Amino acid sequence: MSVWWLVDDRPGNLTQSSGLLDALKLPYQCKHLNFGIIPASGNVCRTRFPELAPPWPRLLITTGGRTALPAEWVKKQSGGMTKVVMLGRKGARRLLSFDAVVVPFYARLPKRDNLIETLLPLCRVNTRSLRQAAMQCPGLLSSADKPRVVVLVGGHSGRFLWNTEIALQMAKDLSQWVATQGGSLTLIASRRTGEEETAALARGLSGKGTLIAWKPGVSVPYLSYLAAADVLVVTGDSESMLAEALATSSPVYLYRLPELTVTAKKRYKTIWRVTLYSFLKKREEYAKWIHEGRVLPPPRDYAALHEKLEGLGRLRYFFPAVELVTAKRRPLNEAEGVAAELRRRGVI
């Protein structure tokens, strides 16, 4: 079977698609698309992406809103022969165009036959990738006191507040927690963390832990740190990091961030989307409008996600006096289940 993977430059999109491809265990061609602007028509796809040319694939996998139109165009050019699997809520805004759409439940998309709901976004982390990462950096954190607490730090987003004050307090909270209960502390910043906030994290640690700052062009053995950790803490702004942490066998704590104060205009839009969803979610025409991309679905319900994960025993909320638990648990890997469901439905 010929398989294409359409790729953009978004890390969160890469990890979702690569997780599914790894679970499918099929050979594939990777098509890197260079987006200057979002394509507006099939003719633009033809001229801007010369790598999208026949012979057309039997299966196409991609994630995100920007690759949705090229994926739709390939399916049309193939005469419908190409089956398209779209991952992620933004690509799902063209849901009627694809053979299968994989979206977490808290995106609150109306049900449809080609929709596959998951608990979290798919990710590249699994038992095999962690084993390989551990072999690549065998001595990582070997001299650190146990339990080895690794913190995955997100940063600026459209939903949660993140600034130097919050970063400073978080570092103080975590360093005091580990100092009181024992172990070692390692913080891994991301590209969204910000330079000033990273400096605030360092001040908050006051030498009581290790901070790995994000730097352009500098590779950090991220998976190796996940493999070496005994306990993981994740900031509440990132779905992808949370999915990656839960794909390990380490206990996971969620460090909650305050909701971002939005402008009156944005608040009005959010209230309107939520209100529309609340009153019309059971009506067929509303679902059709969303599936056709004519109206936006309600915002992601992060609270529902976090509450469900806590209820399932998958995570604990962090607070300074919470017990530091080190007991291993069963990893959460939904990619295998999605691969099986795609085969059951005849998409693959």
C-alpha positions in Angstrom: 0.0 0.0 0.0 1.3 3.4 -1.0 1.1 6.0 1.9 1.8 9.7 2.0 2.4 11.8 5.1 1.7 15.5 4.5 3.9 17.6 6.9 4.0 21.2 8.0 6.3 22.8 10.5 4.1 22.5 13.6 5.6 20.2 16.3 2.2 19.3 17.7 1.1 18.2 14.2 4.2 16.1 13.6 3.8 14.1 16.8 0.2 13.2 16.1 0.8 11.9 12.6 4.0 10.1 13.5 2.3 8.4 16.4 -0.4 7.0 14.0 2.1 6.0 11.3 4.2 4.2 13.9 1.2 2.2 15.0 0.1 1.4 11.5 3.6 -0.1 10.7 3.3 0.8 7.0 6.1 2.3 4.8 5.3 5.8 3.7 6.6 8.8 1.8 7.0 12.1 3.7 5.9 15.2 1.8 7.1 18.4 3.4 5.0 21.3 2.4 6.4 24.8 2.6 3.5 27.2 3.5 4.0 30.9 2.7 0.3 31.4 2.8 -2.6 29.0 3.2 -3.5 27.7 -0.3 -6.8 29.1 -1.4 -7.6 26.8 -4.4 -6.7 23.6 -6.2 -4.7 25.6 -8.8 -2.6 27.0 -6.0 -1.9 23.5 -4.7 -0.8 22.4 -8.2 1.7 25.2 -8.6 2.9 25.7 -5.0 3.4 22.0 -4.1 5.0 20.3 -7.1 5.8 17.3 -4.9 2.1 16.5 -4.9 2.0 14.6 -8.2 0.9 11.2 -9.4 1.0 8.3 -8.9 -1.5 9.2 -6.1 -1.2 7.3 -2.8 -3.7 4.7 -1.6 -3.6 6.4 1.9 -2.8 9.9 3.0 -2.3 10.9 6.6 -1.9 14.4 7.9 -2.6 16.7 10.9 -3.8 20.3 11.1 -5.7 23.0 9.3 -3.0 24.1 6.9 -2.6 20.7 5.2 -6.3 20.1 5.0 -6.8 21.7 1.6 -3.8 20.0 0.0 -5.1 16.7 1.4 -8.6 17.4 0.0 -7.0 18.3 -3.4 -5.0 15.1 -3.6 -8.2 13.1 -2.9 -10.0 14.9 -5.7 -7.1 14.5 -8.2 -7.0 10.7 -7.5 -10.7 10.4 -8.4 -11.5 9.5 -4.8 -9.1 6.6 -4.8 -6.9 8.2 -2.1 -8.2 7.6 1.5 -7.5 10.6 3.7 -7.1 10.3 7.5 -7.1 13.8 9.1 -5.9 14.3 12.7 -6.6 17.3 14.9 -9.5 19.7 15.4 -8.4 22.3 12.9 -8.3 19.9 10.0 -11.6 18.6 11.2 -13.3 21.8 10.1 -13.3 20.2 6.7 -14.7 17.0 8.1 -17.0 16.1 5.2 -14.0 15.9 2.9 -12.2 13.1 4.6 -12.6 9.3 5.1 -11.7 9.5 8.8 -11.1 12.3 11.2 -9.4 11.7 14.6 -10.2 14.3 17.3 -10.1 14.3 21.1 -13.5 14.3 22.8 -13.0 17.7 24.5 -13.0 19.4 21.0 -16.7 18.8 21.2 -17.3 18.1 17.6 -20.8 16.7 16.8 -20.8 13.0 16.1 -20.5 11.6 12.5 -19.8 8.2 11.0 -16.2 9.2 9.9 -15.3 10.8 13.3 -13.1 8.8 15.7 -12.9 10.3 19.2 -9.9 9.9 21.5 -9.1 10.9 25.0 -6.1 12.9 24.0 -4.2 13.9 20.8 -2.2 11.0 19.4 1.6 11.2 20.0 4.9 9.7 19.0 5.7 8.4 22.5 5.3 4.7 23.1 7.1 1.8 24.9 9.4 1.2 21.9 10.3 4.8 21.3 11.1 5.3 25.0 13.3 2.2 25.1 15.2 3.4 22.1 15.6 6.9 23.6 16.9 5.4 26.9 19.5 3.4 24.9 20.6 6.6 23.1 21.3 8.4 26.4 22.1 5.6 28.9 23.6 7.8 31.5 21.0 10.6 31.5 20.0 11.6 35.1 21.9 8.5 36.4 23.6 10.6 39.0 20.5 12.5 40.1 18.7 11.6 43.4 15.6 9.5 43.1 12.8 10.0 42.5 13.8 12.0 39.4 11.1 14.6 38.8 11.0 16.0 35.3 8.8 19.0 34.5 7.6 19.7 31.0 7.1 23.5 30.8 4.8 24.9 28.2 4.3 28.7 28.0 2.4 31.4 26.1 -0.9 30.3 24.6 -4.2 31.7 23.7 -6.0 30.2 26.7 -3.8 30.3 29.7 -1.8 33.1 31.5 1.9 32.7 31.5 4.4 35.4 32.7 7.5 35.8 34.8 5.5 35.9 38.1 3.8 32.6 37.4 7.1 31.0 36.2 8.9 32.2 39.3 6.2 30.9 41.6 6.0 27.5 39.8 9.8 27.0 40.1 9.6 27.9 43.9 6.7 25.5 44.4 8.3 22.6 42.6 11.7 23.0 44.2 10.2 23.2 47.7 8.1 20.2 46.9 11.0 18.1 45.9 13.2 19.4 48.7 10.6 18.4 51.3 9.8 15.0 49.9 13.1 14.0 48.4 14.5 13.5 45.0 15.8 15.7 42.2 14.2 18.2 39.9 14.7 18.9 36.2 12.7 21.5 34.3 12.6 21.4 30.4 11.5 24.6 28.8 9.9 24.7 25.4 9.9 27.2 22.6 6.7 28.8 24.0 8.2 29.3 27.4 9.9 32.7 26.6 13.3 34.0 27.5 12.2 36.2 30.4 10.0 33.4 31.8 12.9 31.0 31.5 15.1 33.4 33.4 12.4 33.6 36.1 12.3 29.8 36.3 16.1 29.8 37.0 15.7 32.4 39.7 12.9 30.4 41.3 15.0 27.2 41.4 17.8 29.0 43.2 20.2 26.2 42.4 17.8 23.5 43.8 17.2 21.9 40.4 18.3 21.8 36.8 16.8 24.0 34.1 17.2 23.1 30.4 16.4 26.2 28.4 15.1 26.1 24.9 17.5 27.5 22.3 16.9 27.7 18.5 18.8 25.0 16.7 19.8 23.2 19.9 18.5 19.7 20.2 17.4 18.4 23.6 17.0 14.6 24.1 13.3 15.1 25.1 12.3 11.4 24.8 15.3 10.4 26.7 14.3 12.6 29.6 10.8 11.1 29.5 12.3 7.7 29.7 14.6 8.6 32.6 12.0 10.3 34.7 10.4 8.6 37.7 7.8 11.3 38.0 6.5 13.8 35.4 4.9 17.3 36.0 3.2 19.0 33.0 1.9 22.6 32.8 -1.9 22.7 32.1 -1.6 24.6 28.8 -0.4 21.8 26.6 -2.4 18.9 25.3 0.5 17.4 23.4 2.9 17.3 26.4 0.2 15.9 28.6 -0.4 13.1 26.0 3.4 12.4 25.8 3.7 12.3 29.6 0.8 9.9 29.9 2.3 7.6 27.3 5.0 6.8 29.8 4.6 4.6 32.8 5.6 7.4 35.2 3.0 9.1 37.5 1.9 12.4 36.1 1.0 15.6 38.0 -0.7 18.6 36.4 0.5 22.1 37.3 -2.6 24.2 36.6 -2.2 27.7 35.0 -4.8 30.4 35.4 -7.1 31.2 32.5 -6.1 34.1 30.3 -8.0 37.3 30.7 -9.4 38.0 27.2 -10.6 41.1 25.5 -14.3 41.9 25.5 -14.5 41.1 21.8 -12.9 37.7 22.2 -15.0 36.9 25.3 -18.1 37.7 23.3 -17.1 35.3 20.5 -16.4 32.6 23.0 -19.7 33.1 24.8 -21.5 33.0 21.5 -19.8 29.8 20.4 -20.5 28.1 23.8 -24.1 29.3 23.8 -24.7 28.1 20.3 -23.3 24.7 21.2 -25.4 24.5 24.4 -28.7 25.2 22.6 -28.2 23.6 19.3 -25.8 20.6 19.9 -28.6 18.0 19.5 -30.0 19.6 16.3 -28.9 18.0 13.0 -28.5 21.3 11.1 -26.1 22.6 13.7 -23.9 19.5 13.4 -24.1 19.9 9.6 -22.9 23.5 9.8 -19.9 22.5 11.9 -19.1 19.6 9.6 -19.3 21.9 6.6 -17.0 24.5 8.2 -19.8 27.1 8.2 -19.6 27.7 11.9 -16.9 27.1 14.4 -17.3 24.4 17.2 -17.2 25.6 20.8 -13.7 26.1 22.3 -11.9 23.1 23.6 -13.0 22.1 27.1 -9.7 21.7 29.0 -11.5 21.4 32.3 -13.4 18.4 31.1 -10.2 16.8 29.9 -8.4 17.4 33.1 -11.3 16.2 35.2 -11.8 13.1 33.2 -8.1 12.2 33.4 -8.1 12.7 37.2 -11.3 10.6 37.5 -9.6 7.8 35.5 -6.6 8.0 37.9 -4.3 9.1 35.0 -3.1 12.3 36.7 -3.0 14.1 40.0 -3.3 17.9 40.4 -0.2 19.5 41.8 -0.3 21.6 44.9 2.6 22.2 47.3 1.5 19.6 49.9 0.5 16.8 47.5 2.2 13.5 48.1 5.0 12.6 45.7 3.9 9.2 44.4 6.3 7.1 42.4 4.3 3.9 41.7 4.3 3.0 38.0 1.1 2.8 36.0 -0.1 1.5 32.7 0.9 3.8 29.8 -1.8 5.5 27.7 -1.3 4.8 24.0 -4.3 5.5 21.9 -2.6 5.2 18.5 -2.8 1.4 18.4 -6.5 1.6 19.1 -7.0 4.2 16.3 -5.0 2.1 13.9 -7.2 -0.9 14.7 -10.4 1.1 14.3 -9.2 2.4 10.9 -8.7 -1.1 9.7 -12.1 -2.2 11.1 -13.8 0.5 9.2 -12.0 -0.4 5.9 -10.2 2.9 5.6 -6.9 0.9 5.5 
